[in-house]
């Protein structure tokens, strides 16, 4: 997990009020819930992927909430192909 360093990102997030629950309004910045929807996973599975499989996430100003960049999530997904299907009988 990395602190946010992209130019202007802190400003965009702070303008969308970090203290309210759904604080991300930029479509390129995702919450764990939105990543879960995108990948068809449970939000806890997304957090586990961050810990165990290296899914890139960021914290905003040391807050507990994680945010994800859409392009990083998609790049990570391309690097983790789906498991091969089991042969049918």
HELIX and SHEET records of a PDB file:
HELIX    1   1 UNK A    9  UNK A   15  1                                   7    
HELIX    2   2 UNK A   32  UNK A   39  1                                   8    
HELIX    3   3 UNK A   43  UNK A   53  1                                  11    
HELIX    4   4 UNK A   70  UNK A   78  1                                   9    
SHEET    1   A 4 UNK A   2  UNK A   3  0                                        
SHEET    2   A 4 UNK A  58  UNK A  59  1                                        
SHEET    3   A 4 UNK A  66  UNK A  69 -1                                        
SHEET    4   A 4 UNK A  29  UNK A  31 -1                                        
END                                                                             
